[in-house]
Amino acid sequence: MGTDSFNFMYEENMENLQDLQNKILTDISSAANLKKLEEIRVSVLGKKGLITEKMKTLGSLSMEDKIALGKELNLLKTTIENTLNERKQFLENQELNHRLANETIDVTLPIRPETQGRIHPISKIYEEIVAIFGEMGFEVAEGPDIEDQFHNFNALNMPADHPARQMQDTFYINNPNSPNVDDSFVIRTHTSPVQIRTMEKKHPPIRIIAPGRTYRSDYDATHTPMFHQVEGLVIDKTTTMAHLKGCLYDFVRAFFEIDNIKVRYRPSYFPFTEPSAEMDIGCRKSKDELKIGEGEDWLEILGCGMVHPKVLAAGGIDPNEYQGFAFGMGFDRLAMLKYGIPDLRTFFESDIRWLKYYGFVPLDESSMTGGLSNNGGLAR
């Protein structure tokens, strides 16, 4: 084949490339689905595709024409590949949106095959505690989970060097308005700050319980970074330690539903109460069982004491005129004791099988007249 024939082939190819590109791009844009798009790709860029076949003709051209036509073919190939990728992405998104629209799940429907949900033991314990103390005339008070150090520590007679304020126990949050570490916020380590906020807002007499979430840097079978506490506060002019003991005895007797439950109080130390004590209940411990209300063993369940005069003063109440008592206990620990739950971590694992076993039937509300946990009982 002579030079004139090579030139004729080159000119013919150059004239047709633009038309070829327009036709291929039009076909790609009109591809209605991924299957059709793949057929176009194979017919153009496959082993026997149009572009591949044209590449094979370069060997019969002169060096100058080979470079010129090869450049044009590579540009065409790149344009087609980019257009194919864009169309593929569009069709994939279109197909996904179509599937999402057709496979929508109504999350408001009950879990199948179950037709009834379960109340979590923590929610049940909350209802029981509110029901018991509500009968005693206590109000429910709430406060923020993120606290300043005054309400969480200082006002509760915890100095700056108190062990509970160290980083290993407390989650601190930087204060964007102050670089001073003493101005940083904390995720509350107890619900006691609610007592201070109540004293700041309300004049005695005060009788409240403060249930809620608390946070500490700890994690094992009996501790979790987030747990639940309830604290009680009574302030007036005549309250004594005897009133505290009577209040807590009535609580544990109603909560564990044991009329003759044994209790004892051991001297202890808390910076926000003076004198302070820990309350134990009688039990029988064995290798495989813990029985509340029987036996000669003891189990600590809460801390309590008379409100420290410095705490009263920090809350804006005159300690020379008023006095009162406070107590605190953990929801989670109470639930473990009452319902025989061995590991605290399972409370937060969202295992539907665990909840089905330990959960409660809905609408069985706890009350002192209708019953506590026996009103409906465990779902199992």
C-alpha positions in Angstrom: 0.0 0.0 0.0 1.5 3.4 -1.1 1.7 6.7 0.8 -1.5 8.1 -0.9 -3.5 5.1 0.5 -2.2 5.8 4.0 -3.1 9.4 3.8 -6.6 8.6 2.5 -7.2 6.1 5.4 -6.0 8.7 8.0 -8.2 11.5 6.6 -11.2 9.1 6.5 -10.6 8.2 10.2 -10.1 11.8 11.2 -13.4 12.8 9.5 -15.4 10.0 11.1 -14.0 10.3 14.7 -16.1 13.3 15.6 -19.3 11.7 14.2 -18.4 8.5 16.0 -17.9 10.3 19.3 -21.2 12.1 19.0 -23.0 8.9 18.3 -21.4 7.0 21.1 -22.0 9.8 23.6 -25.7 10.0 22.5 -26.1 6.2 23.1 -24.5 6.5 26.5 -26.8 9.3 27.6 -29.8 7.4 26.4 -28.9 4.2 28.2 -31.9 3.4 30.4 -30.2 0.9 32.8 -26.9 -0.5 33.8 -27.3 -3.6 31.6 -27.7 -1.4 28.5 -24.7 0.8 29.5 -22.5 -2.3 29.9 -23.4 -3.4 26.4 -22.4 -0.1 25.0 -19.1 -0.2 26.9 -18.2 -3.6 25.6 -19.2 -2.7 22.0 -16.9 0.4 22.1 -14.1 -0.4 24.5 -14.1 -4.2 24.7 -11.6 -6.5 23.1 -13.5 -6.3 19.8 -15.0 -2.8 20.3 -15.0 0.0 17.8 -12.2 2.0 19.5 -10.1 -1.2 20.0 -10.4 -2.0 16.3 -9.4 1.5 15.2 -6.4 1.2 17.5 -5.3 -1.9 15.6 -5.2 0.1 12.3 -2.4 2.4 13.6 0.2 -0.1 12.7 -0.4 0.4 9.0 0.1 4.2 9.1 3.2 6.3 8.8 4.9 7.4 12.0 3.5 11.0 11.6 0.0 9.8 10.9 0.2 7.2 13.6 1.0 9.8 16.3 -1.7 12.2 15.1 -4.5 9.6 14.9 -3.3 7.8 18.1 -3.6 11.0 20.0 -7.2 11.6 18.7 -8.2 8.0 19.5 -6.8 8.2 23.0 -8.7 11.5 23.6 -11.9 9.8 22.3 -11.3 6.8 24.5 -10.8 9.0 27.6 -14.0 11.1 26.8 -16.0 7.9 26.4 -14.7 6.4 29.6 -15.5 9.5 31.6 -19.0 9.7 30.2 -19.6 6.0 30.9 -18.5 6.5 34.5 -20.8 9.5 35.0 -23.7 7.7 33.5 -23.0 4.6 35.6 -23.0 6.7 38.8 -26.2 8.3 37.8 -27.9 5.0 37.0 -26.6 3.4 40.3 -28.0 6.3 42.3 -31.3 6.1 40.5 -31.5 2.4 41.1 -30.7 2.8 44.8 -33.3 5.6 45.2 -35.9 3.4 43.5 -35.1 0.5 45.9 -35.2 2.7 49.0 -38.6 4.0 47.9 -40.0 0.5 47.3 -38.3 -1.1 50.4 -39.3 1.5 53.0 -39.8 0.0 56.5 -42.4 1.4 58.8 -40.4 1.7 62.0 -43.6 2.5 64.0 -44.9 -1.1 63.4 -44.3 -3.6 66.3 -41.4 -5.9 66.1 -42.4 -9.2 64.5 -43.2 -11.9 65.4 -43.5 -10.2 68.8 -46.7 -8.2 69.3 -45.7 -6.5 72.5 -42.7 -4.7 73.7 -41.0 -4.8 77.2 -40.3 -2.2 79.8 -36.6 -2.0 80.7 -35.7 -2.9 84.3 -34.2 0.5 84.8 -37.5 2.2 83.8 -39.3 -0.1 86.1 -37.0 0.7 89.0 -37.6 4.4 88.3 -41.4 3.9 88.5 -41.1 2.0 91.8 -38.8 4.5 93.5 -41.0 7.5 92.4 -44.1 5.6 93.6 -42.7 4.9 97.1 -41.2 8.3 97.8 -44.3 9.9 96.2 -46.4 8.3 98.9 -44.0 9.9 101.5 -44.6 13.4 100.0 -41.4 13.7 97.9 -41.3 15.7 94.7 -39.2 14.8 91.7 -36.5 17.3 90.8 -34.3 17.4 87.7 -31.1 19.1 86.6 -28.6 19.2 83.7 -26.3 16.4 82.8 -23.5 18.8 82.0 -22.6 20.8 85.1 -20.2 23.5 86.3 -17.7 22.6 89.0 -19.4 24.7 91.6 -22.6 22.7 91.6 -21.0 19.3 91.0 -18.1 19.8 93.5 -17.5 23.1 95.3 -21.0 23.6 96.7 -21.0 20.0 98.0 -17.9 20.6 100.2 -15.4 19.0 97.8 -12.2 20.9 97.8 -10.0 21.2 94.7 -7.7 18.3 95.8 -10.5 15.9 96.6 -9.9 12.4 95.0 -13.3 12.4 93.2 -12.2 15.4 91.1 -9.3 13.6 89.5 -9.4 12.8 85.8 -9.6 9.1 86.3 -13.1 9.4 87.9 -14.6 12.4 86.1 -15.3 13.4 82.5 -14.2 17.0 82.0 -15.3 19.2 79.1 -13.3 22.3 78.1 -15.0 25.6 78.6 -14.7 27.6 75.3 -15.0 30.9 77.2 -12.1 30.2 79.6 -8.7 28.5 79.3 -8.6 28.0 83.1 -9.0 24.3 83.9 -11.0 25.2 87.1 -13.7 26.7 84.8 -14.1 23.5 82.7 -17.4 21.7 82.8 -18.0 18.2 83.9 -20.5 15.5 83.0 -22.1 15.2 86.4 -20.7 12.4 88.6 -23.8 12.2 90.8 -27.2 13.8 91.0 -26.3 15.8 94.1 -26.0 19.0 92.0 -29.8 18.9 91.8 -29.9 19.3 95.5 -27.9 22.6 95.3 -30.0 23.9 92.4 -33.2 23.1 94.4 -31.9 24.9 97.5 -31.0 27.9 95.3 -34.5 28.1 93.8 -36.8 26.9 96.6 -37.2 28.0 100.2 -37.5 25.3 102.9 -39.3 23.1 103.7 -37.8 21.0 100.9 -38.6 17.3 100.2 -37.3 16.1 96.9 -35.8 13.1 95.1 -33.5 13.6 92.1 -33.3 10.6 89.8 -31.2 10.7 86.7 -28.1 9.6 84.7 -24.6 10.1 86.1 -21.2 9.5 84.5 -17.8 8.3 85.8 -14.8 6.8 84.1 -15.2 3.2 85.2 -16.2 -0.1 83.4 -16.6 -3.6 84.7 -19.3 -6.1 85.8 -20.6 -3.8 88.5 -19.6 -0.4 87.0 -20.4 1.4 83.8 -19.4 4.9 82.5 -23.0 5.9 82.5 -25.3 4.7 85.3 -28.4 5.9 87.2 -28.8 7.4 90.6 -31.5 8.8 92.8 -30.7 11.2 95.6 -33.1 12.5 98.3 -33.1 15.7 100.2 -35.2 16.9 103.2 -34.7 20.3 104.8 -36.7 21.9 107.5 -36.2 23.1 111.1 -36.7 19.9 113.0 -35.5 16.9 110.8 -33.2 14.5 112.6 -31.1 11.4 111.9 -34.0 9.4 113.4 -36.3 10.7 110.6 -33.7 9.7 108.0 -33.5 6.1 109.4 -37.2 5.8 109.5 -37.6 7.1 105.9 -35.0 4.7 104.5 -36.4 1.7 106.5 -39.9 2.3 105.0 -38.3 2.6 101.6 -36.4 -0.7 101.6 -39.3 -2.5 103.2 -41.6 -1.3 100.4 -39.1 -1.7 97.6 -38.0 -5.2 98.4 -41.6 -6.1 99.5 -40.3 -7.6 102.8 -42.1 -6.4 105.9 -39.5 -7.6 108.4 -36.3 -6.8 106.5 -33.2 -6.3 108.7 -31.2 -3.1 108.3 -28.2 -1.5 110.0 -26.3 1.8 109.7 -22.5 2.0 109.7 -20.6 5.2 110.3 -19.0 6.5 107.1 -17.7 9.7 105.4 -19.1 11.8 102.7 -18.0 15.4 102.3 -21.6 16.7 101.9 -23.1 15.1 105.0 -22.1 15.1 108.7 -22.7 12.7 110.4 -22.6 10.2 107.5 -23.6 6.5 107.3 -24.0 3.6 105.0 -27.1 1.5 105.1 -26.9 -2.3 104.9 -29.7 -4.8 104.5 -29.8 -8.3 105.8 -29.2 -11.2 103.3 -28.0 -14.7 102.8 -25.0 -15.1 100.5 -23.9 -18.4 98.9 -21.8 -19.4 96.0 -24.8 -19.5 93.7 -27.4 -17.3 95.3 -28.1 -14.0 97.1 -31.3 -13.9 99.1 -32.5 -10.6 100.4 -34.1 -10.4 103.8 -32.8 -13.8 105.1 -29.6 -15.1 106.7 -26.9 -13.4 108.8 -25.0 -11.6 106.1 -25.1 -7.9 105.2 -25.2 -6.0 101.9 -24.5 -2.2 101.6 -27.1 -0.5 99.3 -26.8 3.3 99.9 -25.1 6.2 101.6 -26.8 8.8 103.7 -26.4 11.4 106.4 -27.3 14.9 107.8 -26.7 17.7 105.3 -23.4 19.4 106.1 -23.8 23.1 107.2 -21.4 24.2 104.5 -23.6 22.6 101.8 -26.7 24.4 103.2 -24.8 27.7 103.1 -23.6 27.1 99.5 -27.3 26.5 98.6 -28.3 29.9 100.1 -29.9 28.4 103.3 -29.0 29.5 106.8 -27.5 26.4 108.6 -28.2 28.1 112.0 -32.0 27.9 111.2 -32.4 24.8 109.1 -31.1 21.3 109.0 -31.9 18.2 107.0 -30.9 14.8 105.7 -29.8 13.4 102.3 -29.3 10.0 100.8 -28.2 8.5 97.5 -28.4 5.1 95.8 -27.9 3.5 92.4 -30.9 2.4 90.2 -28.8 -0.2 88.5 -27.5 -1.8 91.6 -31.1 -2.0 93.0 -32.3 -3.6 89.8 -29.5 -6.2 90.0 -30.3 -7.1 93.6 -34.1 -7.2 93.2 -34.3 -9.0 89.9 -31.2 -11.2 90.1 -29.3 -9.6 87.2 -25.6 -10.7 87.4 -23.8 -8.2 85.1 -24.4 -4.5 85.0 -23.0 -4.2 81.5 -26.0 -6.1 80.0 -28.3 -3.2 80.9 -26.8 -1.2 78.0 -26.2 -3.9 75.3 -29.6 -3.5 73.6 -30.0 -7.3 73.4 -33.7 -8.0 72.7 -33.4 -11.5 74.2 -32.2 -10.1 77.5 -35.0 -7.5 77.5 -37.5 -10.2 76.7 -36.3 -12.2 79.7 -35.8 -9.4 82.3 -38.3 -6.8 80.9 -41.8 -6.0 82.2 -45.2 -6.1 80.5 -46.2 -2.6 79.3 -49.0 -0.6 81.1 -48.4 -2.4 84.4 -47.7 0.8 86.3 -46.0 0.7 89.7 -48.0 2.1 92.6 -48.2 1.6 96.4 -51.8 0.6 96.1 -51.6 -1.6 93.0 -48.3 -3.1 93.7 -44.7 -2.6 92.6 -42.9 -5.3 90.6 -45.6 -7.8 91.4 -48.0 -5.8 89.4 -47.6 -7.7 86.2 -44.3 -9.1 87.2 -41.3 -10.0 85.0 -42.2 -10.5 81.4 -40.8 -14.0 81.6 
